[in-house]
Each structure stands twice: as C-alpha cells, then as structure tokens.
Amino acid sequence: MRLAGRLASLAIAFLMVAPAFAISAAADGHSSIHYPGTDSWTSLNERSQYCIVSHHDGAEQMIMAIEINRNSLVSGSQIFWIFPIPADPSASHIGLLPKITKLNGEPLSDHMNATLRSDFAFIYASQIYAIPFSIALALPTDEYSGGTQHLGFGGTGSGGISDVTVVEHVEGGGLATELLSTEDSSALSAYLAQKDLVLSSELSSLISDYIGDDYCFVVSWVADAELLMALHPIDYSDYLTSDSFSVGVSVSFPTDKVFFPLKLTKAYGSQSIPIKVDVLGLIDPPDLGAFPDSMNVQTTYRVDPDFTFNQSMTYFFTDAFGADADDGNLRNVEYTEFRITGPASSFNDDLFFESTTPSSVSGYLFMENYHWIFIIMLFAGASCLASLLSGMFTFRHCHPAKVKFAALGLFNLLTLIAVLIATSRFKIDSRFADPQREEEVENRRAWFLINFMWMFLVLSIIVQAIFVFAVPSMYAT
C-alpha cells in the first residue's frame, strides 16, 4: 500500500502548466509617431502586439492589434502604422474591430495530461473506495489560467486618389484604416504626406521593395486622439494596463501560403522586437534558412479548451469553424503559437509558410481522437491482469484456473461491485481453484477481493505514469 500511495502522489504531482508571457514591444510591419514641436517622425515603441491568423482554401484572415501607450497620444501627436499584403487589392478587404479576444490556451502536452487525468479518474471511480482520489484527479489545476482577454474598436467608409488607389477606407472610434494600391513608391509617400503621415527614408526604401510585385498596403492612423481616449477611459483599478490600450485591424486576402509581414520591422534597427503570432490549426513552422541565426522562432502547439470570443470576431471564427462558432464559444481550439525574437535588423524578409500538419503532432492527434478506445482497453487489461495476479497469489497452492480468473476481471468494467457479486455467484473458491483440502480455500474470496483492489489500483497508477512520463511521442511541445 505504501507503493500505491507513493505512485498516486507522483501521478497527481505532475500538474498542467501553461506559461504566460508578457510582451514589452512588438511589430506588425512598422509604426511611426510624430510629436508636436518636433521636426521628424520616429518609430513608435509598441508596448505589445497580437496577431491571429486563419488560413484555408487559399485565403487568409488576419487580425492584428497593437497596444499604444496613452502618453503617446499627447495633444497634436500623430501615429500611424503600415504593412504590406501579397494579394490583389480588389480581392482583399479590411475592417476595424470593436473588441479582440486573444487565444489563451495551454500546450498540447498539458491538454493531453488533463484528458488522461479525466480518463483515469473514470477508472479509479469504478473502485468505489477510490472515488475521493478520482474526484481529486479530475479537478482542474490552478497552474493554467485560461479565459478571455479583450482589446479594442470599429467603423466603415471608402475613398480614392490619382496615382494611389484607395481600395477601401474604414473609420470609427478615432481610428482610420485604408487599403492602398500603387505602382509608384514616391506616389505613396506623397499620398501619405497629404495626410501629414511621413515615411522615414529607411522605411520608404523598404516599402519600395514591394512596388511592382503584386503587393498592396494597409495603413492605419489615429484620426481623432481625443475620441480614441474618450472611448477608452483609464481604469485606475488595474495599474498594469491603465496607461495603455489596444487598437486593431482585420485583413482578408487570397494567398496560397500563410503570410505574416515582417520585413518593415527592420526599420526599428537594433531594437529587439518580440513578435507573437497565433495561427489556427497545428502547422509546420516556417523555413528559416534565409534568416540569420540572430532571429529565433519558437513554435508551441496549444489548445484553448473553452474559448469565448467577442461577437465582432464571429465572422473570423465562423469562416474557420462554421456554425460551431455562431454562439460565440468554441471548445478545444487548436492553434500554433509563433514567438519571434531578435534584433529588428535581422528581419530581412516576410514570413511565408505552408499550413500543413507536422508529423510531430501525429501522436497527439491520434490520442485525441481515440483516447476513449485506449482508456477502455487499458481499463479492461488492468482489470484482467489484476484479477489474474490476485487469483494466482490468493490460490497459489490450489491450482488456480488462470483463464477464468483473467476473464473474471472483465466484471470490473461494471465497477468493483460487479466483481464482488461475480466472485460470490461463480463460487471462485471451488470452481476457479482445485484445493486438496477444504481449509486451503477458507475465507479466500475476501482475500481475493482485497488483493484485487490494491493490485488494480497499483497497475492503473503505473500505466498512467507511463502514459504521462514515458511516452513523449504522444505529446507535441
């Protein structure tokens, strides 16, 4: 029993973990700011940025948000950000969102551990006496803090101008966003200058690389800083976010590969720019052969077990999940998290990669789809083995019928009570054994049940430990 207790403690000790990371600066192309009384534009130090991508059937939906420090919106300041998309502008669309809900999932390994904990809790509950242990095992741990986090905005509009075509214009809540098409980089600079939005020489040079290559541009700016701040009053109860708020834009466009704009981030120079992108589905990471070693990409496969999103994002998730997303809630949303770090100067190109499922998660996907089949097989196997071992040990001097004792264990699938009834009805002391003397089997039924209980519990804990610790191929990190 000591062994069983120790192994039980070991199984419970390995709890789910889902690290949360704070982002101090990020990039979604490039953001610039101009303060009143100064002669030049400078790069805006975005406090954080979030991007979520859905790609399927040759089309990409992308939502981006950056967090702006409230101190940047002093009277007369101007802020804008720009990024390219590799698509025909006539087939692309933009929008502003009232609120953005972030995916906040747990690593696949933790999710699978939680699934196995629930499955094994079902097994332990069959023993009646182990129900308290089963309940403890099934309870969620405190180490993963899931839930929703919101960011914000919205509006509509349109427009156009000579050498620069304004394909779409949306405005609202103090923000404005345009989808632009041009074949002349100087015309783009002139167009932005008319709006008092100035491209630095380095940023202008980087943008010129896209001209003539079937790219268009998304430009967003703060059209009314006072309105923007009025819609986002300071929350003095939350000292961590009271001095900042987030703004976002959505883009949809045709593309054969997943795309994320990275190259314009190079204009930040030597700054270390952490970037976080969540792509729906479990996909292979991008090929980084063309990038220097100073650029580091960490890929984590995650699951958000209970994802409730803001209704303004319904179109995004309905497009990806169909009618399941109509009520604003999704279960077990699988996605791939990319964290890109390194000096901005190392971001020499945008990211393009296939939305294919990696072989490294095949074990997880198989277990996710068939875990109940596995758990029932393990339940039956552990029950038969425990019954066989208990029969061989309890009736070791009485020629126990091994096949009969093993088959008796199947009654455990109907709980320990069924085993208790079966041992009595089948009179195992006389039918499953061949004693030389009657006293050899006296009171052996009770000992058989006692031995069966602890043997089954130990076997179950050992099997669970093997699944959690010794079968890493089932998990994707």
C-alpha positions as CSV (number, residue, x, y, z in Angstrom):
1,M,0.0,0.0,0.0
2,R,2.9,2.3,0.6
3,L,3.9,1.8,-3.0
4,A,0.4,2.6,-4.2
5,G,0.4,5.8,-2.1
6,R,3.7,7.0,-3.4
7,L,2.8,6.3,-7.0
8,A,-0.5,8.1,-6.6
9,S,1.3,11.1,-5.2
10,L,3.6,11.0,-8.2
11,A,0.7,10.9,-10.7
12,I,-1.0,13.8,-9.0
13,A,2.1,15.9,-8.7
14,F,2.6,16.3,-12.4
15,L,0.1,19.0,-13.0
16,M,-0.7,21.1,-16.0
17,V,1.3,24.2,-16.7
18,A,0.7,26.9,-19.3
19,P,3.3,29.7,-19.1
20,A,2.1,33.2,-19.8
21,F,4.5,35.6,-21.4
22,A,4.4,39.4,-21.3
23,I,5.4,41.4,-24.4
24,S,7.1,44.7,-23.9
25,A,7.4,45.6,-27.6
26,A,6.3,44.1,-30.9
27,A,5.9,44.6,-34.6
28,D,3.2,44.2,-37.3
29,G,5.1,46.0,-40.1
30,H,6.1,49.4,-38.8
31,S,4.6,52.1,-36.6
32,S,5.6,55.7,-36.5
33,I,4.9,58.7,-34.3
34,H,5.3,62.5,-34.6
35,Y,5.1,64.7,-31.6
36,P,4.1,68.3,-31.8
37,G,7.0,70.7,-31.8
38,T,9.5,68.2,-33.3
39,D,10.8,68.1,-36.9
40,S,10.8,64.4,-37.6
41,W,8.9,61.1,-37.2
42,T,10.3,58.4,-35.0
43,S,9.5,54.7,-34.6
44,L,6.7,54.1,-32.1
45,N,7.7,51.7,-29.3
46,E,4.6,49.5,-29.3
47,R,4.1,48.0,-25.9
48,S,2.6,44.9,-27.2
49,Q,1.0,43.4,-30.4
50,Y,-1.2,40.4,-31.0
51,C,-1.8,38.7,-34.4
52,I,-4.2,35.8,-35.1
53,V,-4.3,34.1,-38.5
54,S,-6.7,31.7,-40.1
55,H,-5.7,30.2,-43.5
56,H,-7.6,27.7,-45.5
57,D,-8.9,27.2,-49.1
58,G,-6.3,29.6,-50.5
59,A,-7.3,32.6,-48.4
60,E,-6.0,34.2,-45.2
61,Q,-7.9,36.1,-42.5
62,M,-5.6,38.1,-40.3
63,I,-6.4,40.3,-37.2
64,M,-3.7,42.5,-35.7
65,A,-3.7,44.7,-32.7
66,I,-1.0,46.9,-31.2
67,E,-1.0,48.4,-27.7
68,I,-0.4,52.1,-27.6
69,N,0.9,53.9,-24.5
70,R,-1.6,56.6,-23.5
71,N,1.3,59.1,-23.1
72,S,2.0,58.8,-26.8
73,L,-1.4,60.5,-27.5
74,V,-0.5,63.9,-26.3
75,S,-2.3,66.8,-27.9
76,G,-1.3,67.2,-31.5
77,S,0.7,63.9,-31.8
78,Q,0.2,61.7,-34.9
79,I,0.5,58.0,-35.1
80,F,0.2,55.6,-38.0
81,W,1.3,52.0,-38.9
82,I,1.7,50.3,-42.2
83,F,2.2,46.8,-43.5
84,P,2.0,45.0,-46.9
85,I,-0.1,42.1,-48.0
86,P,0.8,39.9,-51.0
87,A,-2.5,40.0,-52.9
88,D,-4.7,41.6,-55.5
89,P,-6.3,44.6,-53.7
90,S,-9.6,44.0,-55.5
91,A,-9.9,40.6,-53.7
92,S,-8.8,41.9,-50.3
93,H,-10.8,43.6,-47.5
94,I,-10.1,45.5,-44.3
95,G,-12.0,46.3,-41.2
96,L,-11.8,47.7,-37.6
97,L,-13.0,45.6,-34.7
98,P,-14.8,46.8,-31.6
99,K,-13.0,44.2,-29.5
100,I,-10.4,41.5,-30.0
101,T,-10.4,38.3,-27.9
102,K,-7.0,36.7,-27.5
103,L,-6.5,33.0,-27.6
104,N,-5.1,32.0,-24.3
105,G,-4.5,28.2,-24.5
106,E,-2.3,25.6,-22.9
107,P,0.4,23.5,-24.5
108,L,-0.8,20.2,-26.1
109,S,1.2,18.2,-23.6
110,D,-0.7,19.8,-20.7
111,H,-4.0,19.4,-22.5
112,M,-3.4,15.7,-23.1
113,N,-2.3,15.3,-19.5
114,A,-5.6,16.8,-18.4
115,T,-7.5,14.5,-20.7
116,L,-5.7,11.5,-19.3
117,R,-6.3,12.7,-15.8
118,S,-10.1,12.7,-16.5
119,D,-9.9,9.3,-18.2
120,F,-8.0,7.7,-15.3
121,A,-10.4,9.4,-12.8
122,F,-13.1,7.4,-14.5
123,I,-11.1,4.2,-14.0
124,Y,-10.5,5.0,-10.3
125,A,-14.1,5.8,-9.7
126,S,-15.1,2.3,-10.7
127,Q,-13.4,1.1,-7.5
128,I,-15.9,2.9,-5.3
129,Y,-13.4,3.2,-2.4
130,A,-11.2,5.3,-4.6
131,I,-13.9,7.9,-5.6
132,P,-12.3,10.7,-3.4
133,F,-9.0,10.1,-5.3
134,S,-10.9,10.1,-8.6
135,I,-12.5,13.4,-7.8
136,A,-9.2,15.0,-6.8
137,L,-7.7,13.7,-10.0
138,A,-10.5,15.1,-12.1
139,L,-10.4,18.6,-10.6
140,P,-8.7,21.3,-12.8
141,T,-5.4,22.6,-11.6
142,D,-4.7,26.2,-10.8
143,E,-1.5,26.5,-12.8
144,Y,-3.2,27.1,-16.1
145,S,-5.1,30.3,-16.1
146,G,-7.3,30.2,-19.3
147,G,-10.0,32.7,-20.1
148,T,-10.5,35.6,-22.4
149,Q,-8.7,38.8,-22.7
150,H,-10.1,41.8,-24.7
151,L,-8.6,44.5,-26.8
152,G,-10.5,47.0,-28.9
153,F,-12.5,49.0,-32.0
154,G,-14.8,49.7,-35.3
155,G,-16.2,51.7,-38.3
156,T,-16.8,52.0,-42.1
157,G,-16.0,54.2,-45.2
158,S,-14.3,54.5,-48.7
159,G,-12.1,56.7,-50.8
160,G,-9.6,57.1,-53.7
161,I,-6.8,59.3,-55.2
162,S,-4.9,59.7,-58.5
163,D,-1.6,57.6,-58.6
164,V,-2.6,55.8,-55.3
165,T,-5.8,53.8,-55.4
166,V,-7.7,53.7,-52.1
167,V,-9.5,50.4,-52.5
168,E,-11.2,50.6,-49.1
169,H,-11.5,53.1,-46.3
170,V,-12.9,52.3,-42.8
171,E,-13.1,54.7,-39.9
172,G,-14.5,54.8,-36.4
173,G,-13.7,55.2,-32.8
174,G,-10.9,57.7,-33.5
175,L,-9.1,55.4,-36.0
176,A,-8.9,55.2,-39.7
177,T,-7.6,52.4,-42.0
178,E,-7.1,52.3,-45.7
179,L,-6.3,49.5,-48.2
180,L,-4.0,51.2,-50.8
181,S,-2.7,50.1,-54.2
182,T,0.1,51.8,-56.1
183,E,2.9,51.2,-58.7
184,D,4.9,54.2,-57.5
185,S,6.6,54.4,-54.2
186,S,7.0,58.2,-54.4
187,A,3.3,58.5,-55.1
188,L,2.6,56.5,-51.9
189,S,4.9,58.8,-49.9
190,A,3.2,61.9,-51.4
191,Y,-0.2,60.5,-50.7
192,L,0.6,59.8,-47.0
193,A,2.3,63.3,-46.8
194,Q,-1.1,64.8,-47.7
195,K,-2.4,63.2,-44.5
196,D,0.6,64.5,-42.6
197,L,1.9,61.0,-42.3
198,V,5.6,60.9,-43.2
199,L,7.7,57.8,-44.1
200,S,11.3,57.8,-42.9
201,S,13.9,57.3,-45.6
202,E,14.7,53.8,-44.3
203,L,11.0,52.8,-44.2
204,S,10.4,54.3,-47.7
205,S,13.3,52.3,-49.0
206,L,11.9,49.1,-47.6
207,I,8.5,49.8,-48.9
208,S,9.9,50.4,-52.4
209,D,10.9,46.7,-52.5
210,Y,7.3,45.7,-52.7
211,I,6.3,48.1,-55.5
212,G,5.7,46.2,-58.8
213,D,5.5,42.8,-57.0
214,D,1.7,42.4,-56.7
215,Y,1.5,43.8,-53.2
216,C,-0.9,46.3,-51.7
217,F,-0.6,48.2,-48.3
218,V,-2.7,48.6,-45.2
219,V,-2.3,51.9,-43.5
220,S,-3.9,52.8,-40.2
221,W,-3.7,56.0,-38.2
222,V,-5.2,57.8,-35.2
223,A,-7.7,60.2,-36.8
224,D,-9.0,61.6,-33.5
225,A,-6.9,61.1,-30.4
226,E,-9.4,62.7,-28.1
227,L,-12.2,60.4,-29.3
228,L,-9.9,57.4,-29.0
229,M,-9.0,58.2,-25.4
230,A,-12.6,59.1,-24.6
231,L,-13.8,55.6,-25.7
232,H,-11.1,54.0,-23.5
233,P,-11.2,55.8,-20.1
234,I,-8.4,55.0,-17.7
235,D,-9.1,52.1,-15.4
236,Y,-7.4,53.1,-12.1
237,S,-8.2,49.7,-10.6
238,D,-5.8,48.0,-13.0
239,Y,-2.4,49.5,-12.6
240,L,-0.9,47.2,-15.1
241,T,-2.9,48.4,-18.1
242,S,-4.4,51.8,-17.0
243,D,-1.8,53.7,-19.0
244,S,-2.3,51.9,-22.4
245,F,-5.0,50.4,-24.7
246,S,-5.0,48.4,-27.8
247,V,-6.2,49.1,-31.4
248,G,-6.7,46.6,-34.1
249,V,-7.4,46.0,-37.8
250,S,-8.6,43.0,-39.7
251,V,-7.5,42.0,-43.2
252,S,-8.6,39.2,-45.6
253,F,-6.8,38.3,-48.8
254,P,-6.1,35.4,-51.2
255,T,-2.8,33.6,-50.7
256,D,-1.6,30.0,-51.1
257,K,0.7,30.2,-48.1
258,V,0.3,31.7,-44.6
259,F,1.8,35.2,-44.6
260,F,3.0,37.5,-41.9
261,P,4.5,40.9,-42.6
262,L,7.9,41.1,-41.0
263,K,10.3,43.0,-43.3
264,L,9.2,46.5,-42.4
265,T,10.1,45.8,-38.8
266,K,13.7,46.1,-40.0
267,A,13.2,49.9,-39.8
268,Y,13.4,49.5,-36.0
269,G,17.1,48.9,-36.4
270,S,19.0,47.3,-33.5
271,Q,15.9,47.2,-31.2
272,S,15.0,43.7,-30.0
273,I,11.4,43.1,-31.3
274,P,9.5,40.2,-29.8
275,I,6.6,39.1,-32.1
276,K,3.7,36.8,-31.3
277,V,1.5,35.2,-34.0
278,D,-1.2,32.6,-33.4
279,V,-2.3,30.6,-36.4
280,L,-5.4,28.5,-36.2
281,G,-4.6,24.8,-36.6
282,L,-1.5,22.8,-35.9
283,I,1.0,23.7,-38.7
284,D,4.7,23.3,-39.5
285,P,6.9,26.3,-38.6
286,P,8.4,28.4,-41.4
287,D,11.7,27.6,-43.0
288,L,14.2,30.0,-41.5
289,G,17.1,29.1,-43.8
290,A,17.1,32.5,-45.3
291,F,17.3,34.3,-42.0
292,P,20.4,34.9,-39.8
293,D,21.0,33.0,-36.6
294,S,20.1,36.1,-34.5
295,M,16.5,35.6,-35.5
296,N,14.9,33.0,-33.1
297,V,11.5,31.4,-33.7
298,Q,9.8,29.3,-31.0
299,T,6.9,27.2,-32.0
300,T,4.4,25.9,-29.4
301,Y,1.3,23.9,-30.3
302,R,-1.6,24.9,-28.0
303,V,-5.2,24.2,-27.2
304,D,-7.7,26.7,-25.8
305,P,-10.2,24.3,-24.1
306,D,-13.0,26.9,-23.6
307,F,-12.7,29.9,-25.9
308,T,-15.4,32.6,-25.6
309,F,-14.8,35.5,-28.1
310,N,-16.3,38.9,-28.7
311,Q,-19.2,38.9,-31.2
312,S,-17.3,41.3,-33.5
313,M,-15.0,38.4,-34.3
314,T,-17.8,35.9,-35.2
315,Y,-17.1,36.3,-38.9
316,F,-13.5,35.3,-38.3
317,F,-14.2,32.1,-36.4
318,T,-17.3,31.2,-38.4
319,D,-15.1,31.3,-41.5
320,A,-12.7,28.8,-39.8
321,F,-15.1,26.6,-37.8
322,G,-18.5,27.1,-39.4
323,A,-21.7,27.0,-37.4
324,D,-19.9,25.8,-34.3
325,A,-18.8,29.5,-33.8
326,D,-22.2,31.1,-34.1
327,D,-22.8,31.2,-30.3
328,G,-19.5,32.9,-29.6
329,N,-18.0,29.9,-27.9
330,L,-15.6,27.2,-29.1
331,R,-14.3,24.1,-27.4
332,N,-10.7,22.9,-27.8
333,V,-9.4,25.4,-30.3
334,E,-6.1,24.1,-31.6
335,Y,-3.6,26.6,-32.8
336,T,0.1,27.2,-33.4
337,E,1.9,29.9,-31.5
338,F,5.0,31.5,-33.0
339,R,7.2,33.7,-31.0
340,I,9.9,35.5,-33.0
341,T,12.7,37.4,-31.3
342,G,15.9,39.0,-32.3
343,P,17.1,42.5,-33.4
344,A,14.8,44.1,-36.0
345,S,17.8,44.4,-38.3
346,S,17.8,40.6,-38.8
347,F,14.2,40.6,-40.2
348,N,15.3,40.5,-43.8
349,D,12.0,39.3,-45.3
350,D,8.4,38.5,-44.6
351,L,7.3,35.0,-43.4
352,F,5.6,32.6,-45.8
353,F,4.9,29.0,-44.8
354,E,2.6,26.1,-45.6
355,S,-0.4,25.4,-43.5
356,T,0.4,21.7,-43.3
357,T,0.1,19.5,-40.2
358,P,3.5,18.5,-38.8
359,S,4.3,14.9,-38.2
360,S,5.5,15.8,-34.7
361,V,1.9,16.2,-33.5
362,S,0.6,13.0,-35.1
363,G,0.8,11.1,-31.8
364,Y,-1.2,13.8,-30.1
365,L,-3.9,13.9,-32.8
366,F,-4.2,10.1,-32.7
367,M,-4.6,10.0,-28.9
368,E,-7.0,13.0,-29.0
369,N,-9.3,11.1,-31.5
370,Y,-9.1,7.7,-29.9
371,H,-8.3,8.2,-26.2
372,W,-11.5,6.6,-25.1
373,I,-10.8,3.4,-27.0
374,F,-7.3,3.4,-25.4
375,I,-8.7,4.0,-21.9
376,I,-11.3,1.2,-22.2
377,M,-8.7,-1.2,-23.4
378,L,-6.4,-0.2,-20.6
379,F,-9.2,-0.5,-18.1
380,A,-10.0,-4.0,-19.3
381,G,-6.4,-5.0,-19.5
382,A,-5.6,-3.8,-16.0
383,S,-8.7,-5.4,-14.6
384,C,-7.9,-8.8,-16.2
385,L,-4.3,-8.7,-15.1
386,A,-5.2,-7.7,-11.5
387,S,-7.7,-10.5,-11.3
388,L,-5.3,-13.0,-12.7
389,L,-2.5,-11.9,-10.4
390,S,-4.8,-11.8,-7.4
391,G,-6.1,-15.3,-8.2
392,M,-2.6,-16.8,-8.7
393,F,-1.5,-15.2,-5.4
394,T,-4.5,-16.0,-3.3
395,F,-5.0,-19.5,-4.6
396,R,-1.3,-20.2,-5.3
397,H,-1.4,-23.7,-3.7
398,C,-4.7,-24.7,-5.2
399,H,-4.0,-24.8,-9.0
400,P,-5.9,-21.6,-9.9
401,A,-7.6,-21.5,-13.3
402,K,-5.7,-18.6,-14.9
403,V,-8.1,-18.1,-17.8
404,K,-11.1,-18.0,-15.6
405,F,-9.6,-15.5,-13.2
406,A,-8.5,-13.3,-16.0
407,A,-12.0,-13.3,-17.5
408,L,-13.4,-12.6,-14.1
409,G,-11.6,-9.2,-14.2
410,L,-13.8,-8.0,-17.0
411,F,-16.7,-7.6,-14.5
412,N,-14.7,-4.7,-13.1
413,L,-15.8,-2.7,-16.2
414,L,-19.1,-2.6,-14.3
415,T,-17.4,-1.4,-11.1
416,L,-16.0,-3.3,-8.2
417,I,-19.5,-4.1,-7.0
418,A,-19.9,-6.4,-10.1
419,V,-16.6,-8.2,-9.2
420,L,-17.9,-8.7,-5.7
421,I,-21.1,-10.2,-6.9
422,A,-19.4,-12.3,-9.5
423,T,-16.9,-13.9,-7.1
424,S,-19.9,-15.0,-5.0
425,R,-22.1,-16.2,-7.7
426,F,-19.3,-18.1,-9.5
427,K,-18.0,-19.6,-6.2
428,I,-14.5,-18.9,-7.3
429,D,-13.0,-20.8,-4.3
430,S,-14.3,-24.1,-5.6
431,R,-14.8,-23.5,-9.4
432,F,-11.7,-21.5,-10.1
433,A,-9.4,-23.5,-8.0
434,D,-8.7,-27.1,-7.1
435,P,-7.9,-27.4,-3.4
436,Q,-6.6,-30.6,-1.9
437,R,-8.3,-29.7,1.4
438,E,-11.3,-27.5,2.1
439,E,-9.4,-25.4,4.7
440,E,-7.0,-24.4,2.0
441,V,-9.6,-22.0,0.5
442,E,-11.4,-21.0,3.6
443,N,-12.1,-17.2,3.5
444,R,-10.1,-16.9,0.3
445,R,-12.8,-14.9,-1.5
446,A,-12.4,-11.9,0.8
447,W,-8.6,-12.1,0.4
448,F,-9.0,-12.3,-3.4
449,L,-11.1,-9.1,-3.4
450,I,-8.6,-7.3,-1.2
451,N,-5.6,-8.3,-3.3
452,F,-7.6,-7.5,-6.5
453,M,-8.3,-3.9,-5.3
454,W,-4.8,-2.9,-4.4
455,M,-3.3,-4.7,-7.4
456,F,-5.7,-3.0,-9.8
457,L,-5.0,0.4,-8.3
458,V,-1.2,-0.1,-8.5
459,L,-1.4,-1.3,-12.1
460,S,-3.6,1.7,-13.0
461,I,-1.2,4.2,-11.5
462,I,1.8,2.6,-13.2
463,V,0.0,2.7,-16.6
464,Q,-0.9,6.3,-16.0
465,A,2.6,7.2,-15.1
466,I,3.9,5.5,-18.2
467,F,1.5,7.5,-20.4
468,V,2.4,10.8,-18.7
469,F,6.1,10.4,-18.4
470,A,7.4,7.6,-20.7
471,V,5.5,8.2,-23.9
472,P,6.7,11.6,-25.1
473,S,5.9,10.8,-28.7
474,M,2.3,11.2,-27.9
475,Y,2.8,14.8,-27.0
476,A,3.8,17.9,-29.0
477,T,5.6,20.7,-27.2
